[in-house]
Amino acid sequence: MTIQVLPFTVGAHASPEGSFTIFDMPEPYVDVAYVETRGGAVYTEAEDAEVFARAYDSLQSAALTPDASAIVIRDAVSRVG
């Protein structure tokens, strides 16, 4: 698992609605994206799941590196405790 912080300074980003999960399925199955909403769970497949994959790539490239993220998290924890 890799944790990366998306700083507020990034501004508007690819997932203002919140979190989502992408299930990268093996052949012959299609990839599936999963989003929880107030109305219930939403699953999308194939091309619709690709929209989430592009959003993920955008978020990952805008986020801090894992090492820089660890520093931010450590600093936040030290201020609290």
PDB file of N, CA, C and O in Angstrom:
ATOM      1  N   MET A   1       0.845  -1.158   0.000  1.00  0.00           N
ATOM      2  CA  MET A   1       0.000   0.000   0.000  1.00  0.00           C
ATOM      3  C   MET A   1       0.900   1.233   0.000  1.00  0.00           C
ATOM      4  O   MET A   1       1.905   1.288   0.708  1.00  0.00           O
ATOM      5  N   THR A   2       0.524   2.204  -0.796  1.00  0.00           N
ATOM      6  CA  THR A   2       1.239   3.471  -0.871  1.00  0.00           C
ATOM      7  C   THR A   2       0.297   4.576  -0.421  1.00  0.00           C
ATOM      8  O   THR A   2      -0.848   4.648  -0.867  1.00  0.00           O
ATOM      9  N   ILE A   3       0.784   5.431   0.460  1.00  0.00           N
ATOM     10  CA  ILE A   3      -0.015   6.568   0.930  1.00  0.00           C
ATOM     11  C   ILE A   3       0.610   7.844   0.392  1.00  0.00           C
ATOM     12  O   ILE A   3       1.807   8.082   0.557  1.00  0.00           O
ATOM     13  N   GLN A   4      -0.215   8.661  -0.252  1.00  0.00           N
ATOM     14  CA  GLN A   4       0.232   9.949  -0.758  1.00  0.00           C
ATOM     15  C   GLN A   4      -0.770  11.008  -0.322  1.00  0.00           C
ATOM     16  O   GLN A   4      -1.982  10.811  -0.415  1.00  0.00           O
ATOM     17  N   VAL A   5      -0.245  12.139   0.157  1.00  0.00           N
ATOM     18  CA  VAL A   5      -1.073  13.251   0.603  1.00  0.00           C
ATOM     19  C   VAL A   5      -1.351  14.175  -0.576  1.00  0.00           C
ATOM     20  O   VAL A   5      -0.450  14.523  -1.339  1.00  0.00           O
ATOM     21  N   LEU A   6      -2.601  14.559  -0.707  1.00  0.00           N
ATOM     22  CA  LEU A   6      -2.991  15.531  -1.720  1.00  0.00           C
ATOM     23  C   LEU A   6      -3.180  16.862  -0.989  1.00  0.00           C
ATOM     24  O   LEU A   6      -4.199  17.065  -0.328  1.00  0.00           O
ATOM     25  N   PRO A   7      -2.205  17.770  -1.103  1.00  0.00           N
ATOM     26  CA  PRO A   7      -2.279  19.006  -0.320  1.00  0.00           C
ATOM     27  C   PRO A   7      -3.384  19.943  -0.819  1.00  0.00           C
ATOM     28  O   PRO A   7      -3.749  19.929  -1.995  1.00  0.00           O
ATOM     29  N   PHE A   8      -3.906  20.756   0.106  1.00  0.00           N
ATOM     30  CA  PHE A   8      -4.932  21.729  -0.246  1.00  0.00           C
ATOM     31  C   PHE A   8      -4.449  22.707  -1.316  1.00  0.00           C
ATOM     32  O   PHE A   8      -5.257  23.249  -2.071  1.00  0.00           O
ATOM     33  N   THR A   9      -3.144  22.935  -1.384  1.00  0.00           N
ATOM     34  CA  THR A   9      -2.605  23.886  -2.361  1.00  0.00           C
ATOM     35  C   THR A   9      -2.817  23.437  -3.798  1.00  0.00           C
ATOM     36  O   THR A   9      -2.683  24.236  -4.725  1.00  0.00           O
ATOM     37  N   VAL A  10      -3.150  22.154  -3.992  1.00  0.00           N
ATOM     38  CA  VAL A  10      -3.437  21.652  -5.335  1.00  0.00           C
ATOM     39  C   VAL A  10      -4.693  22.325  -5.889  1.00  0.00           C
ATOM     40  O   VAL A  10      -4.825  22.522  -7.097  1.00  0.00           O
ATOM     41  N   GLY A  11      -5.610  22.674  -4.988  1.00  0.00           N
ATOM     42  CA  GLY A  11      -6.863  23.290  -5.426  1.00  0.00           C
ATOM     43  C   GLY A  11      -7.818  22.248  -5.957  1.00  0.00           C
ATOM     44  O   GLY A  11      -7.852  21.117  -5.471  1.00  0.00           O
ATOM     45  N   ALA A  12      -8.597  22.630  -6.958  1.00  0.00           N
ATOM     46  CA  ALA A  12      -9.568  21.701  -7.551  1.00  0.00           C
ATOM     47  C   ALA A  12      -8.822  20.489  -8.105  1.00  0.00           C
ATOM     48  O   ALA A  12      -7.756  20.611  -8.708  1.00  0.00           O
ATOM     49  N   HIS A  13      -9.417  19.317  -7.881  1.00  0.00           N
ATOM     50  CA  HIS A  13      -8.760  18.095  -8.337  1.00  0.00           C
ATOM     51  C   HIS A  13      -9.762  17.160  -8.994  1.00  0.00           C
ATOM     52  O   HIS A  13     -10.936  17.497  -9.148  1.00  0.00           O
ATOM     53  N   ALA A  14      -9.290  15.986  -9.379  1.00  0.00           N
ATOM     54  CA  ALA A  14     -10.070  15.068 -10.217  1.00  0.00           C
ATOM     55  C   ALA A  14     -11.165  14.304  -9.485  1.00  0.00           C
ATOM     56  O   ALA A  14     -11.932  13.585 -10.126  1.00  0.00           O
ATOM     57  N   SER A  15     -11.266  14.436  -8.166  1.00  0.00           N
ATOM     58  CA  SER A  15     -12.300  13.689  -7.446  1.00  0.00           C
ATOM     59  C   SER A  15     -12.913  14.522  -6.320  1.00  0.00           C
ATOM     60  O   SER A  15     -12.807  14.151  -5.151  1.00  0.00           O
ATOM     61  N   PRO A  16     -13.551  15.641  -6.657  1.00  0.00           N
ATOM     62  CA  PRO A  16     -14.137  16.474  -5.602  1.00  0.00           C
ATOM     63  C   PRO A  16     -15.287  15.784  -4.876  1.00  0.00           C
ATOM     64  O   PRO A  16     -15.656  16.197  -3.776  1.00  0.00           O
ATOM     65  N   GLU A  17     -15.857  14.741  -5.473  1.00  0.00           N
ATOM     66  CA  GLU A  17     -16.977  14.036  -4.846  1.00  0.00           C
ATOM     67  C   GLU A  17     -16.520  13.155  -3.698  1.00  0.00           C
ATOM     68  O   GLU A  17     -17.322  12.830  -2.822  1.00  0.00           O
ATOM     69  N   GLY A  18     -15.264  12.764  -3.677  1.00  0.00           N
ATOM     70  CA  GLY A  18     -14.759  11.904  -2.617  1.00  0.00           C
ATOM     71  C   GLY A  18     -14.089  10.657  -3.155  1.00  0.00           C
ATOM     72  O   GLY A  18     -13.656  10.607  -4.306  1.00  0.00           O
ATOM     73  N   SER A  19     -14.013   9.655  -2.302  1.00  0.00           N
ATOM     74  CA  SER A  19     -13.236   8.466  -2.638  1.00  0.00           C
ATOM     75  C   SER A  19     -13.990   7.511  -3.565  1.00  0.00           C
ATOM     76  O   SER A  19     -15.213   7.559  -3.701  1.00  0.00           O
ATOM     77  N   PHE A  20     -13.202   6.649  -4.189  1.00  0.00           N
ATOM     78  CA  PHE A  20     -13.728   5.598  -5.050  1.00  0.00           C
ATOM     79  C   PHE A  20     -12.735   4.454  -5.052  1.00  0.00           C
ATOM     80  O   PHE A  20     -11.578   4.623  -4.667  1.00  0.00           O
ATOM     81  N   THR A  21     -13.183   3.303  -5.480  1.00  0.00           N
ATOM     82  CA  THR A  21     -12.339   2.119  -5.543  1.00  0.00           C
ATOM     83  C   THR A  21     -12.389   1.563  -6.957  1.00  0.00           C
ATOM     84  O   THR A  21     -13.455   1.489  -7.569  1.00  0.00           O
ATOM     85  N   ILE A  22     -11.223   1.171  -7.471  1.00  0.00           N
ATOM     86  CA  ILE A  22     -11.152   0.538  -8.786  1.00  0.00           C
ATOM     87  C   ILE A  22     -10.720  -0.911  -8.586  1.00  0.00           C
ATOM     88  O   ILE A  22      -9.691  -1.186  -7.967  1.00  0.00           O
ATOM     89  N   PHE A  23     -11.512  -1.823  -9.113  1.00  0.00           N
ATOM     90  CA  PHE A  23     -11.164  -3.234  -9.080  1.00  0.00           C
ATOM     91  C   PHE A  23     -10.559  -3.588 -10.434  1.00  0.00           C
ATOM     92  O   PHE A  23     -11.264  -3.668 -11.441  1.00  0.00           O
ATOM     93  N   ASP A  24      -9.256  -3.795 -10.444  1.00  0.00           N
ATOM     94  CA  ASP A  24      -8.525  -4.152 -11.660  1.00  0.00           C
ATOM     95  C   ASP A  24      -8.672  -5.655 -11.842  1.00  0.00           C
ATOM     96  O   ASP A  24      -7.982  -6.438 -11.189  1.00  0.00           O
ATOM     97  N   MET A  25      -9.565  -6.050 -12.726  1.00  0.00           N
ATOM     98  CA  MET A  25      -9.940  -7.446 -12.872  1.00  0.00           C
ATOM     99  C   MET A  25      -9.070  -8.150 -13.925  1.00  0.00           C
ATOM    100  O   MET A  25      -8.666  -7.538 -14.914  1.00  0.00           O
ATOM    101  N   PRO A  26      -8.791  -9.433 -13.705  1.00  0.00           N
ATOM    102  CA  PRO A  26      -8.026 -10.191 -14.703  1.00  0.00           C
ATOM    103  C   PRO A  26      -8.900 -10.520 -15.910  1.00  0.00           C
ATOM    104  O   PRO A  26     -10.127 -10.559 -15.817  1.00  0.00           O
ATOM    105  N   GLU A  27      -8.249 -10.752 -17.030  1.00  0.00           N
ATOM    106  CA  GLU A  27      -8.978 -11.196 -18.220  1.00  0.00           C
ATOM    107  C   GLU A  27      -9.703 -12.490 -17.898  1.00  0.00           C
ATOM    108  O   GLU A  27      -9.149 -13.307 -17.162  1.00  0.00           O
ATOM    109  N   PRO A  28     -10.849 -12.719 -18.376  1.00  0.00           N
ATOM    110  CA  PRO A  28     -11.637 -12.015 -19.389  1.00  0.00           C
ATOM    111  C   PRO A  28     -12.610 -10.991 -18.803  1.00  0.00           C
ATOM    112  O   PRO A  28     -13.473 -10.491 -19.524  1.00  0.00           O
ATOM    113  N   TYR A  29     -12.490 -10.670 -17.512  1.00  0.00           N
ATOM    114  CA  TYR A  29     -13.425  -9.764 -16.860  1.00  0.00           C
ATOM    115  C   TYR A  29     -13.042  -8.309 -17.103  1.00  0.00           C
ATOM    116  O   TYR A  29     -11.880  -7.996 -17.359  1.00  0.00           O
ATOM    117  N   VAL A  30     -14.029  -7.429 -17.022  1.00  0.00           N
ATOM    118  CA  VAL A  30     -13.774  -5.995 -17.200  1.00  0.00           C
ATOM    119  C   VAL A  30     -13.489  -5.359 -15.850  1.00  0.00           C
ATOM    120  O   VAL A  30     -13.925  -5.858 -14.813  1.00  0.00           O
ATOM    121  N   ASP A  31     -12.743  -4.239 -15.870  1.00  0.00           N
ATOM    122  CA  ASP A  31     -12.493  -3.491 -14.645  1.00  0.00           C
ATOM    123  C   ASP A  31     -13.797  -2.894 -14.136  1.00  0.00           C
ATOM    124  O   ASP A  31     -14.713  -2.617 -14.911  1.00  0.00           O
ATOM    125  N   VAL A  32     -13.867  -2.702 -12.830  1.00  0.00           N
ATOM    126  CA  VAL A  32     -15.069  -2.165 -12.196  1.00  0.00           C
ATOM    127  C   VAL A  32     -14.654  -1.042 -11.248  1.00  0.00           C
ATOM    128  O   VAL A  32     -13.672  -1.169 -10.517  1.00  0.00           O
ATOM    129  N   ALA A  33     -15.405   0.053 -11.266  1.00  0.00           N
ATOM    130  CA  ALA A  33     -15.220   1.137 -10.309  1.00  0.00           C
ATOM    131  C   ALA A  33     -16.407   1.131  -9.352  1.00  0.00           C
ATOM    132  O   ALA A  33     -17.537   0.846  -9.748  1.00  0.00           O
ATOM    133  N   TYR A  34     -16.137   1.449  -8.092  1.00  0.00           N
ATOM    134  CA  TYR A  34     -17.146   1.413  -7.035  1.00  0.00           C
ATOM    135  C   TYR A  34     -17.139   2.744  -6.299  1.00  0.00           C
ATOM    136  O   TYR A  34     -16.085   3.243  -5.905  1.00  0.00           O
ATOM    137  N   VAL A  35     -18.324   3.312  -6.119  1.00  0.00           N
ATOM    138  CA  VAL A  35     -18.471   4.582  -5.393  1.00  0.00           C
ATOM    139  C   VAL A  35     -19.648   4.434  -4.438  1.00  0.00           C
ATOM    140  O   VAL A  35     -20.710   3.940  -4.818  1.00  0.00           O
ATOM    141  N   GLU A  36     -19.449   4.868  -3.191  1.00  0.00           N
ATOM    142  CA  GLU A  36     -20.569   4.901  -2.248  1.00  0.00           C
ATOM    143  C   GLU A  36     -21.201   6.283  -2.289  1.00  0.00           C
ATOM    144  O   GLU A  36     -20.505   7.297  -2.262  1.00  0.00           O
ATOM    145  N   THR A  37     -22.524   6.311  -2.354  1.00  0.00           N
ATOM    146  CA  THR A  37     -23.268   7.569  -2.350  1.00  0.00           C
ATOM    147  C   THR A  37     -24.338   7.502  -1.265  1.00  0.00           C
ATOM    148  O   THR A  37     -24.565   6.445  -0.677  1.00  0.00           O
ATOM    149  N   ARG A  38     -24.974   8.597  -1.010  1.00  0.00           N
ATOM    150  CA  ARG A  38     -26.080   8.587  -0.046  1.00  0.00           C
ATOM    151  C   ARG A  38     -27.198   7.666  -0.495  1.00  0.00           C
ATOM    152  O   ARG A  38     -27.929   7.111   0.325  1.00  0.00           O
ATOM    153  N   GLY A  39     -27.323   7.509  -1.799  1.00  0.00           N
ATOM    154  CA  GLY A  39     -28.370   6.654  -2.353  1.00  0.00           C
ATOM    155  C   GLY A  39     -27.991   5.191  -2.431  1.00  0.00           C
ATOM    156  O   GLY A  39     -28.815   4.362  -2.817  1.00  0.00           O
ATOM    157  N   GLY A  40     -26.769   4.856  -2.074  1.00  0.00           N
ATOM    158  CA  GLY A  40     -26.308   3.474  -2.132  1.00  0.00           C
ATOM    159  C   GLY A  40     -25.042   3.330  -2.954  1.00  0.00           C
ATOM    160  O   GLY A  40     -24.457   4.319  -3.398  1.00  0.00           O
ATOM    161  N   ALA A  41     -24.634   2.107  -3.149  1.00  0.00           N
ATOM    162  CA  ALA A  41     -23.407   1.821  -3.890  1.00  0.00           C
ATOM    163  C   ALA A  41     -23.657   1.904  -5.392  1.00  0.00           C
ATOM    164  O   ALA A  41     -24.719   1.525  -5.886  1.00  0.00           O
ATOM    165  N   VAL A  42     -22.655   2.409  -6.104  1.00  0.00           N
ATOM    166  CA  VAL A  42     -22.723   2.483  -7.561  1.00  0.00           C
ATOM    167  C   VAL A  42     -21.511   1.733  -8.109  1.00  0.00           C
ATOM    168  O   VAL A  42     -20.377   1.980  -7.696  1.00  0.00           O
ATOM    169  N   TYR A  43     -21.756   0.831  -9.025  1.00  0.00           N
ATOM    170  CA  TYR A  43     -20.704   0.088  -9.711  1.00  0.00           C
ATOM    171  C   TYR A  43     -20.754   0.449 -11.189  1.00  0.00           C
ATOM    172  O   TYR A  43     -21.828   0.481 -11.790  1.00  0.00           O
ATOM    173  N   THR A  44     -19.601   0.719 -11.768  1.00  0.00           N
ATOM    174  CA  THR A  44     -19.545   0.958 -13.210  1.00  0.00           C
ATOM    175  C   THR A  44     -18.501   0.029 -13.811  1.00  0.00           C
ATOM    176  O   THR A  44     -17.540  -0.356 -13.143  1.00  0.00           O
ATOM    177  N   GLU A  45     -18.694  -0.325 -15.063  1.00  0.00           N
ATOM    178  CA  GLU A  45     -17.800  -1.255 -15.736  1.00  0.00           C
ATOM    179  C   GLU A  45     -17.210  -0.637 -16.999  1.00  0.00           C
ATOM    180  O   GLU A  45     -17.670   0.392 -17.495  1.00  0.00           O
ATOM    181  N   ALA A  46     -16.178  -1.301 -17.495  1.00  0.00           N
ATOM    182  CA  ALA A  46     -15.570  -1.027 -18.798  1.00  0.00           C
ATOM    183  C   ALA A  46     -15.225   0.443 -18.989  1.00  0.00           C
ATOM    184  O   ALA A  46     -14.440   0.999 -18.221  1.00  0.00           O
ATOM    185  N   GLU A  47     -15.806   1.083 -20.010  1.00  0.00           N
ATOM    186  CA  GLU A  47     -15.432   2.457 -20.354  1.00  0.00           C
ATOM    187  C   GLU A  47     -15.712   3.430 -19.207  1.00  0.00           C
ATOM    188  O   GLU A  47     -14.942   4.364 -18.983  1.00  0.00           O
ATOM    189  N   ASP A  48     -16.812   3.212 -18.482  1.00  0.00           N
ATOM    190  CA  ASP A  48     -17.122   4.086 -17.357  1.00  0.00           C
ATOM    191  C   ASP A  48     -16.075   3.959 -16.254  1.00  0.00           C
ATOM    192  O   ASP A  48     -15.749   4.944 -15.592  1.00  0.00           O
ATOM    193  N   ALA A  49     -15.552   2.765 -16.056  1.00  0.00           N
ATOM    194  CA  ALA A  49     -14.499   2.561 -15.067  1.00  0.00           C
ATOM    195  C   ALA A  49     -13.222   3.272 -15.494  1.00  0.00           C
ATOM    196  O   ALA A  49     -12.429   3.682 -14.646  1.00  0.00           O
ATOM    197  N   GLU A  50     -13.016   3.422 -16.792  1.00  0.00           N
ATOM    198  CA  GLU A  50     -11.830   4.123 -17.303  1.00  0.00           C
ATOM    199  C   GLU A  50     -11.807   5.580 -16.853  1.00  0.00           C
ATOM    200  O   GLU A  50     -10.732   6.140 -16.638  1.00  0.00           O
ATOM    201  N   VAL A  51     -12.965   6.196 -16.709  1.00  0.00           N
ATOM    202  CA  VAL A  51     -13.050   7.575 -16.213  1.00  0.00           C
ATOM    203  C   VAL A  51     -12.439   7.654 -14.818  1.00  0.00           C
ATOM    204  O   VAL A  51     -11.723   8.604 -14.501  1.00  0.00           O
ATOM    205  N   PHE A  52     -12.720   6.657 -13.989  1.00  0.00           N
ATOM    206  CA  PHE A  52     -12.156   6.623 -12.643  1.00  0.00           C
ATOM    207  C   PHE A  52     -10.659   6.357 -12.680  1.00  0.00           C
ATOM    208  O   PHE A  52      -9.915   6.907 -11.869  1.00  0.00           O
ATOM    209  N   ALA A  53     -10.213   5.530 -13.599  1.00  0.00           N
ATOM    210  CA  ALA A  53      -8.779   5.252 -13.728  1.00  0.00           C
ATOM    211  C   ALA A  53      -8.023   6.523 -14.109  1.00  0.00           C
ATOM    212  O   ALA A  53      -6.937   6.776 -13.588  1.00  0.00           O
ATOM    213  N   ARG A  54      -8.585   7.318 -15.006  1.00  0.00           N
ATOM    214  CA  ARG A  54      -7.943   8.592 -15.371  1.00  0.00           C
ATOM    215  C   ARG A  54      -7.939   9.563 -14.195  1.00  0.00           C
ATOM    216  O   ARG A  54      -6.961  10.283 -13.992  1.00  0.00           O
ATOM    217  N   ALA A  55      -9.016   9.590 -13.422  1.00  0.00           N
ATOM    218  CA  ALA A  55      -9.077  10.446 -12.231  1.00  0.00           C
ATOM    219  C   ALA A  55      -8.009  10.019 -11.226  1.00  0.00           C
ATOM    220  O   ALA A  55      -7.337  10.863 -10.634  1.00  0.00           O
ATOM    221  N   TYR A  56      -7.856   8.716 -11.038  1.00  0.00           N
ATOM    222  CA  TYR A  56      -6.845   8.195 -10.124  1.00  0.00           C
ATOM    223  C   TYR A  56      -5.448   8.632 -10.565  1.00  0.00           C
ATOM    224  O   TYR A  56      -4.657   9.103  -9.748  1.00  0.00           O
ATOM    225  N   ASP A  57      -5.149   8.479 -11.844  1.00  0.00           N
ATOM    226  CA  ASP A  57      -3.843   8.884 -12.366  1.00  0.00           C
ATOM    227  C   ASP A  57      -3.594  10.368 -12.130  1.00  0.00           C
ATOM    228  O   ASP A  57      -2.484  10.766 -11.775  1.00  0.00           O
ATOM    229  N   SER A  58      -4.620  11.184 -12.327  1.00  0.00           N
ATOM    230  CA  SER A  58      -4.500  12.623 -12.113  1.00  0.00           C
ATOM    231  C   SER A  58      -4.241  12.935 -10.639  1.00  0.00           C
ATOM    232  O   SER A  58      -3.391  13.764 -10.318  1.00  0.00           O
ATOM    233  N   LEU A  59      -4.969  12.276  -9.753  1.00  0.00           N
ATOM    234  CA  LEU A  59      -4.769  12.485  -8.319  1.00  0.00           C
ATOM    235  C   LEU A  59      -3.365  12.061  -7.890  1.00  0.00           C
ATOM    236  O   LEU A  59      -2.704  12.759  -7.121  1.00  0.00           O
ATOM    237  N   GLN A  60      -2.925  10.928  -8.387  1.00  0.00           N
ATOM    238  CA  GLN A  60      -1.607  10.420  -8.012  1.00  0.00           C
ATOM    239  C   GLN A  60      -0.496  11.367  -8.468  1.00  0.00           C
ATOM    240  O   GLN A  60       0.474  11.584  -7.742  1.00  0.00           O
ATOM    241  N   SER A  61      -0.635  11.925  -9.657  1.00  0.00           N
ATOM    242  CA  SER A  61       0.413  12.823 -10.146  1.00  0.00           C
ATOM    243  C   SER A  61       0.394  14.177  -9.434  1.00  0.00           C
ATOM    244  O   SER A  61       1.426  14.845  -9.356  1.00  0.00           O
ATOM    245  N   ALA A  62      -0.773  14.594  -8.910  1.00  0.00           N
ATOM    246  CA  ALA A  62      -0.876  15.862  -8.189  1.00  0.00           C
ATOM    247  C   ALA A  62      -0.457  15.735  -6.727  1.00  0.00           C
ATOM    248  O   ALA A  62      -0.126  16.735  -6.089  1.00  0.00           O
ATOM    249  N   ALA A  63      -0.468  14.519  -6.193  1.00  0.00           N
ATOM    250  CA  ALA A  63      -0.156  14.288  -4.783  1.00  0.00           C
ATOM    251  C   ALA A  63       1.344  14.376  -4.524  1.00  0.00           C
ATOM    252  O   ALA A  63       2.166  14.283  -5.435  1.00  0.00           O
ATOM    253  N   LEU A  64       1.667  14.559  -3.241  1.00  0.00           N
ATOM    254  CA  LEU A  64       3.070  14.532  -2.834  1.00  0.00           C
ATOM    255  C   LEU A  64       3.623  13.125  -3.024  1.00  0.00           C
ATOM    256  O   LEU A  64       2.866  12.156  -3.078  1.00  0.00           O
ATOM    257  N   THR A  65       4.919  13.018  -3.124  1.00  0.00           N
ATOM    258  CA  THR A  65       5.545  11.700  -3.207  1.00  0.00           C
ATOM    259  C   THR A  65       5.299  10.954  -1.896  1.00  0.00           C
ATOM    260  O   THR A  65       4.969  11.580  -0.889  1.00  0.00           O
ATOM    261  N   PRO A  66       5.453   9.642  -1.890  1.00  0.00           N
ATOM    262  CA  PRO A  66       5.280   8.911  -0.627  1.00  0.00           C
ATOM    263  C   PRO A  66       6.210   9.407   0.483  1.00  0.00           C
ATOM    264  O   PRO A  66       5.795   9.498   1.639  1.00  0.00           O
ATOM    265  N   ASP A  67       7.460   9.729   0.148  1.00  0.00           N
ATOM    266  CA  ASP A  67       8.395  10.226   1.169  1.00  0.00           C
ATOM    267  C   ASP A  67       7.963  11.597   1.703  1.00  0.00           C
ATOM    268  O   ASP A  67       7.986  11.823   2.913  1.00  0.00           O
ATOM    269  N   ALA A  68       7.571  12.507   0.814  1.00  0.00           N
ATOM    270  CA  ALA A  68       7.113  13.823   1.248  1.00  0.00           C
ATOM    271  C   ALA A  68       5.809  13.704   2.036  1.00  0.00           C
ATOM    272  O   ALA A  68       5.589  14.449   2.991  1.00  0.00           O
ATOM    273  N   SER A  69       4.951  12.775   1.641  1.00  0.00           N
ATOM    274  CA  SER A  69       3.700  12.540   2.360  1.00  0.00           C
ATOM    275  C   SER A  69       3.975  12.055   3.779  1.00  0.00           C
ATOM    276  O   SER A  69       3.304  12.477   4.720  1.00  0.00           O
ATOM    277  N   ALA A  70       4.957  11.171   3.937  1.00  0.00           N
ATOM    278  CA  ALA A  70       5.314  10.663   5.268  1.00  0.00           C
ATOM    279  C   ALA A  70       5.771  11.802   6.175  1.00  0.00           C
ATOM    280  O   ALA A  70       5.446  11.818   7.362  1.00  0.00           O
ATOM    281  N   ILE A  71       6.512  12.740   5.632  1.00  0.00           N
ATOM    282  CA  ILE A  71       6.972  13.890   6.415  1.00  0.00           C
ATOM    283  C   ILE A  71       5.780  14.740   6.858  1.00  0.00           C
ATOM    284  O   ILE A  71       5.711  15.156   8.014  1.00  0.00           O
ATOM    285  N   VAL A  72       4.855  14.994   5.955  1.00  0.00           N
ATOM    286  CA  VAL A  72       3.669  15.787   6.286  1.00  0.00           C
ATOM    287  C   VAL A  72       2.858  15.084   7.376  1.00  0.00           C
ATOM    288  O   VAL A  72       2.400  15.727   8.320  1.00  0.00           O
ATOM    289  N   ILE A  73       2.682  13.782   7.250  1.00  0.00           N
ATOM    290  CA  ILE A  73       1.915  13.028   8.237  1.00  0.00           C
ATOM    291  C   ILE A  73       2.621  13.033   9.591  1.00  0.00           C
ATOM    292  O   ILE A  73       1.977  13.227  10.622  1.00  0.00           O
ATOM    293  N   ARG A  74       3.936  12.823   9.600  1.00  0.00           N
ATOM    294  CA  ARG A  74       4.696  12.848  10.862  1.00  0.00           C
ATOM    295  C   ARG A  74       4.600  14.205  11.533  1.00  0.00           C
ATOM    296  O   ARG A  74       4.433  14.288  12.750  1.00  0.00           O
ATOM    297  N   ASP A  75       4.704  15.282  10.740  1.00  0.00           N
ATOM    298  CA  ASP A  75       4.600  16.638  11.299  1.00  0.00           C
ATOM    299  C   ASP A  75       3.216  16.876  11.895  1.00  0.00           C
ATOM    300  O   ASP A  75       3.098  17.475  12.964  1.00  0.00           O
ATOM    301  N   ALA A  76       2.179  16.417  11.223  1.00  0.00           N
ATOM    302  CA  ALA A  76       0.815  16.582  11.729  1.00  0.00           C
ATOM    303  C   ALA A  76       0.617  15.806  13.029  1.00  0.00           C
ATOM    304  O   ALA A  76      -0.003  16.315  13.963  1.00  0.00           O
ATOM    305  N   VAL A  77       1.132  14.592  13.097  1.00  0.00           N
ATOM    306  CA  VAL A  77       1.013  13.779  14.308  1.00  0.00           C
ATOM    307  C   VAL A  77       1.772  14.418  15.456  1.00  0.00           C
ATOM    308  O   VAL A  77       1.287  14.414  16.588  1.00  0.00           O
ATOM    309  N   SER A  78       2.939  14.961  15.196  1.00  0.00           N
ATOM    310  CA  SER A  78       3.744  15.562  16.280  1.00  0.00           C
ATOM    311  C   SER A  78       3.064  16.835  16.823  1.00  0.00           C
ATOM    312  O   SER A  78       3.237  17.166  17.996  1.00  0.00           O
ATOM    313  N   ARG A  79       2.305  17.542  15.995  1.00  0.00           N
ATOM    314  CA  ARG A  79       1.598  18.737  16.479  1.00  0.00           C
ATOM    315  C   ARG A  79       0.408  18.352  17.346  1.00  0.00           C
ATOM    316  O   ARG A  79       0.034  19.099  18.250  1.00  0.00           O
ATOM    317  N   VAL A  80      -0.189  17.201  17.081  1.00  0.00           N
ATOM    318  CA  VAL A  80      -1.368  16.752  17.838  1.00  0.00           C
ATOM    319  C   VAL A  80      -0.965  16.135  19.169  1.00  0.00           C
ATOM    320  O   VAL A  80      -1.585  16.387  20.203  1.00  0.00           O
ATOM    321  N   GLY A  81       0.078  15.328  19.123  1.00  0.00           N
ATOM    322  CA  GLY A  81       0.449  14.563  20.334  1.00  0.00           C
ATOM    323  C   GLY A  81       1.640  15.058  20.947  1.00  0.00           C
ATOM    324  O   GLY A  81       2.077  14.524  21.966  1.00  0.00           O
TER     325      GLY A  81
END
